[in-house]
Amino acid sequence: MWGIEFDTVDQCCDFYRNYARVHDFVARLDEKGQDFNGNLNMRQMVCNREGTRRKKYLEMENRKKDHKPITRVMCQAKIRFHYDLILQKWRVTKFEETHNHDLIPPKYIQFVPAYRTMTDADKAQADSFHFYGVRICHIIGFMVVQKGGPNRTGFTKKDLYNHFDRSRRAKIKDGDAHAALSYLISKADEDPLL
């Protein structure tokens, strides 16, 4: 890992995210460093179980809900990239690969929210089914069979419901307010005392 070079910081991040997926954990962005001009010159990524939960959240007295399970367990797995001004490349300067927790079983890695995605083709196919009145539970059933099982779809039924909810909200974003205003304006035109 030491000395691997990249052209951009985005390539660095994509590399470590792919590494994390292959090695059954999730990576997240951590620290970043800047030079005196404000240009990014260091980026660190860590295992998503790095660190601890903030103490103030553990000691809250009047909680309305129970604590969620503790997921931060001070995992030391990380990678650090620095920008080399001479080569004008990003280089790996620190790499720690040991985890102090169990990794995600490979058969469940595709269900981790960070790795669940609907492709544009999946969205288009689901939208066309939905347009013709096919129920969402039947759409996901068809797509699971089409792709060869639930572990190959890349998304869950909840993701499909969320997709339809987002598209529905986007359609009526300005629709409700616009309809109400046009109704009131037409009433005002009919009755000047309104």
Sequence and secondary structure as in RCSB ss.txt:
>XXXX:A:sequence
MWGIEFDTVDQCCDFYRNYARVHDFVARLDEKGQDFNGNLNMRQMVCNREGTRRKKYLEMENRKKDHKPITRVMC
QAKIRFHYDLILQKWRVTKFEETHNHDLIPPKYIQFVPAYRTMTDADKAQADSFHFYGVRICHIIGFMVVQKGGP
NRTGFTKKDLYNHFDRSRRAKIKDGDAHAALSYLISKADEDPLL
>XXXX:A:secstr
 TT EESSHHHHHHHHHHHHHHTT  EEEEEEEE TTS EEEEEEEETT S   HHHHS SS SS          
  EEEEEEETTTTEEEEEEEE   SS    GGGGGGSGGG    HHHHHHHHHHHHTT  HHHHHHHHHHHHTSG
GGTSS HHHHHHHHHHHHHHHTTTHHHHHHHHHHHHHHHH TT 
